[in-house]
Amino acid sequence: MTSRTEPTSRTELISTICALLPVVLKREVSGADADTALLDALGLNSTTGLELVLELEERLGLEISVEDLGRDDFATVGSLAAYVADHLLADA
């Protein structure tokens, strides 16, 4: 069972996303940070991207509209954290 946490900063969001990467990719992910390329470096695809969004929803207690997410939002860990912070945490 995943525990629900409420991040208060982008730094915490980045940490949360980095912690979820091994879960959705089903492999070790070391050294991930805000600049880590999700699509290019880690090979995130549409299936694992959706899994990451679902895990984020569960972990953060938020609802993320996948229709609103673009490829640029998945460019890096930092860009995904920025999307969540800008579009969702402000509404929570």
C-alpha positions as CSV (number, residue, x, y, z in Angstrom):
1,M,0.0,0.0,0.0
2,T,1.3,3.4,-1.0
3,S,1.2,6.1,1.7
4,R,-0.4,9.4,0.8
5,T,1.8,12.5,1.3
6,E,1.3,16.1,0.6
7,P,4.4,17.7,-0.9
8,T,4.8,21.4,-0.1
9,S,7.5,22.2,-2.7
10,R,8.7,21.3,-6.1
11,T,11.7,19.7,-4.4
12,E,9.5,17.3,-2.6
13,L,7.5,16.6,-5.8
14,I,10.8,15.8,-7.6
15,S,11.7,13.4,-4.7
16,T,8.3,11.8,-5.0
17,I,8.6,11.3,-8.7
18,C,12.1,9.9,-8.4
19,A,10.9,7.5,-5.8
20,L,8.1,6.2,-8.1
21,L,10.3,5.7,-11.1
22,P,11.7,2.3,-10.1
23,V,8.1,1.2,-9.3
24,V,6.7,2.0,-12.7
25,L,9.8,1.1,-14.7
26,K,10.3,-2.1,-12.7
27,R,14.0,-1.6,-12.5
28,E,16.7,0.2,-10.5
29,V,16.8,3.9,-11.3
30,S,19.9,5.6,-9.7
31,G,20.9,9.2,-9.7
32,A,17.5,10.6,-11.0
33,D,17.0,14.3,-10.4
34,A,15.1,17.2,-11.8
35,D,17.1,17.2,-15.0
36,T,16.6,13.4,-15.7
37,A,15.0,12.9,-19.1
38,L,12.0,10.7,-18.6
39,L,11.5,9.8,-22.2
40,D,15.0,9.7,-23.6
41,A,17.2,8.7,-20.7
42,L,14.8,6.4,-18.8
43,G,12.7,5.2,-21.7
44,L,9.3,6.2,-20.3
45,N,6.6,5.3,-22.8
46,S,2.9,5.9,-23.0
47,T,2.2,2.8,-20.8
48,T,4.8,3.6,-18.1
49,G,3.9,7.3,-18.3
50,L,0.3,6.5,-17.5
51,E,1.4,4.2,-14.6
52,L,3.5,7.1,-13.3
53,V,0.5,9.4,-13.4
54,L,-1.7,6.9,-11.6
55,E,1.0,6.3,-8.9
56,L,1.3,10.1,-8.5
57,E,-2.5,10.4,-8.1
58,E,-2.5,7.8,-5.4
59,R,0.5,9.1,-3.6
60,L,-0.6,12.7,-3.6
61,G,-4.3,12.3,-3.4
62,L,-4.8,14.3,-6.6
63,E,-6.6,13.8,-9.9
64,I,-4.4,14.4,-12.9
65,S,-6.1,14.8,-16.3
66,V,-4.0,12.8,-18.7
67,E,-5.6,14.7,-21.6
68,D,-4.1,17.9,-20.3
69,L,-0.5,16.5,-20.1
70,G,1.7,17.0,-23.1
71,R,4.9,15.4,-24.2
72,D,6.8,18.4,-22.9
73,D,5.4,17.8,-19.4
74,F,7.1,14.4,-19.5
75,A,10.4,15.8,-20.8
76,T,12.1,15.6,-17.4
77,V,11.4,14.8,-13.8
78,G,11.4,18.6,-13.2
79,S,9.0,19.4,-15.9
80,L,6.5,16.8,-14.6
81,A,6.9,18.2,-11.1
82,A,6.4,21.7,-12.4
83,Y,3.1,20.6,-14.1
84,V,1.8,19.1,-10.9
85,A,2.8,22.1,-8.8
86,D,1.4,24.7,-11.3
87,H,-1.8,22.9,-12.3
88,L,-2.8,20.8,-9.3
89,L,-1.2,21.7,-6.0
90,A,-2.6,25.2,-6.3
91,D,-6.1,23.8,-6.6
92,A,-5.7,21.3,-3.8
